[in-house]
């Protein structure tokens, strides 16, 4: 999946790099972190039109893609799910003075309306996976002990079930967009420009991917001096780039 997205981004001349938990896992363990359910990419923000054009291009190449405007981020996932897939987040960073700024988002409203929207998201996600015969996500594989699905056990999905999955995804996405609009807060993330000035190539399988040239120092900035020690319940609010009220 990453190789296909890599090709798409290169075709659109998007210079991106591996970031956050993805960079952490590949640097520390030589693999994606087992309990992490997404792949994090970063790129430098040029303009909104660039991102919107990229979303359209991604959608025409076999992916669902969502532009989260307030955070200048794209979330994408394959239309045809398969065992072990992860969604991909592309965070666009905008240069301000001597730092690059982006935004993470979170849902912190536990009102009845927020809970109801989340209930619909979960239910239509279930419809997409079960009735549409989609494969379980990586998150399900590692967090749900009852998930013992393998690629060989998955029956081929016919056109009717494929249509069910696509419709369920769009409905799920509608409820998710409501949550983003009305119950979401955005947390500012500032990264000193020096970390994103130079990059080197990291070999992963048959591919080569850009990473910050001083990746170990960068990871220490983000995750602390003990970044080589796995922390399964890591709180992203402790990221060294997250802007606190005291900053």
N, C-alpha and C positions, 0 to 999 in steps of 0.2 A: 504493500500500500504506500509506504513512504517513497519507494522508488518511482511509482507512478506520479505521485504528487511532486516529487523532485523534478521530473520531466516537464510537468505542466508549468511549474514556476519558472524553469529555465526557458521554456518556450515564450513566456510572457516577460522575460528579462527581469525577473524579480530576484534580487540578490538576498538570500535569506541564510539563516544559520540555525543550528540546533540549540535549544535553550532550555532553561529550567530543569524540570525533573528528567527530561529526555537526555540532556547533556550530562546531568548528574549520574544517571544510571550507566550510560555508555562510558563515561570516564572512570567511574568507580568500579563497575562490575563487568564492563565490556558487553552489556546487554541492557535492554529496557528493564526498568524496575518492575518486579513481578506484580506488585499490588497497585501500580499506577495504571489508570485506564485511558490515558490520552497521550498524544505525542505533541510536544511543544516546539513550535518554530517561531522565529522572530525575523522581522524585516524592518527596514527604515521607511517611515511614512513620507510619501511625496505629496499625494493629494487624494481626496475622496474618490474622484473619478477612477483613479488607478485601481482602487480596491473594488469598486463596483464592477468595473470591467473584468477584473480577475474572478470575482464571484460568478459572473455569467459564463466565463470560460471554463471554470471548474465544473459548473453544473452541466455543461455540454460534454463533459468527459467522464460521465459515469458516477458523479457524486452529488449528494445533497450538500448545499452550502448556505450558510447564514451569515450575513454581515451584521455584527453587533456594533452599531454606529458609534455609540457613546464611548466605547472602549477601543474603537478602531481595530477590531479583531474579527477574524473569520473563523467559524467553526464548520468543519466539513466531515462527512462520513460517507462511506460507499452506499450506493443505492441497493446493491446486492451484498448483504452482510455475509460474512464468512467467519469460521471459527477463529477466535483470537483477535478479531479486528478491534482497533481503537479509533476513536474519533481524533481528528487533528485540529489543534488550535494554532492559528497564525496571528501573532501579536505584532502590530505595527507601532514602532517607536518614533516619536517626533522630537527633533532636536530643539532644546530650549537652553540657551546659554551654553553651559558646559555639561549638560546632562540630557539623556534621552528619556522621554516621558511616555508611558502608556498607562492603561488602567485595567485592573482586575475587577471582577464583579462578584457580588454575593447576594443571596436572598436572606434578609434578616427579619422579615415581617412574618410573624406566626399567626396572623389573623385567620379567620374562618375562610375568607375569600382566597387568600394565598394558599391555604391548605387544600381548598377545593380545586383550584387550578392545578396544583401539584398532583392531586388524585387523578384528574383527567390525563395529565401527562403520563403518569405511570400506567394507567389503564390502556391508553392507545399505544403505548410502547409495547405492552403485553400483546395486544392485537397484532401489531406489526411483526413481532417475533414468532408468535405461536400460529396464528391463522395464516400469516404470510409465509410461514416456514422459513423465517430468517434464522441465521445462526445466532447463538448467544454472544453477547459482547464479552470482551476480555474481563470487564468488571464482574459480570455474572460468573465467569469461569472461576475466578479466584475468590469471590466473596460468597457465592452460593454453593454450599457443600453438596446440594442435590443435583448440580449441573455436571453431568458426565458425558456430554455430547462431544462426539468427535466428527471430523469432516467426513469420514467414511459412513457414519450413521445418518447423515443428513440426506433426506430424499430430494431429488431434483424438484425445483419449484417451477410449476407451470405458469402460464401467462396470467391466469385468473388469480392465483395466489400472489403473483408478483404485483398485480394491480391492487389487491387488498393491502399489501405491505406499503405501497407508495401512497395510497389514500390515507392509511392510518398514520403514516409518518407526517403527512401534511397537516392533518388535524392535530396531532400531537404538537407539531411545531407552532401551530396557531395559539394553542394554550400556553406554550412556553414563551412565545413572544409577548403575550399579555403579562406574564410574570416579569419578564425583562422590563416592560414599560412601566408597570405600576408598583412593583414590589422589589426592585433591584437597587442596590447602592453600588457606587463605583469607587474603588480605592486607588489612589494615585501611586504610581510606581516610578521612581526616578533612579536611573542607572548612570553613573558617571560615564561621560563620553569615551574615556580612555579604554573601556572594556570593549567597545564596539568599533574601534578605529582600525584594528587589524585582525585578520582571520587566517587560519590555517585549515588544511584539509584533514579530515578524520576518515579513515577507511572503515567501512561497515559492510561486510560481505563483499559484493562486487561493486559497491558504490563508494563515492567520495563525497563527504558533506562538510560544509564550512562550520567551524566552531571558533570562538574567541581564541586568539593566539596564546594568551596566558590563562588557559581555561581553569587550571588548578587555583590560581589566585582569584579568579572571578568567582568560582564556586565557594571559596572561603568567604568572599564578600557577601554572597547571597545566603549561604547556609551556615556560616560560622566556621571556626577553625576545625571543628570536629566533623566536617562534611563527609569524611570517608566512613563515618559510622552510620549505618542505616537506621533511620527513624521511621517506623511504620505509621505513626500517628502525627507526622510532622504538620505543624500549623503554618500555612503560607503567610499569615500575618507577621511571622517572625523573619520573613525574607528581608535581607539587608537593604533591598531597594524600595521596600514599601514605606511610603511617607506616613509617619506617625504625627499625631497632633502636636507633639513636642518638638518636631523637626523645624 
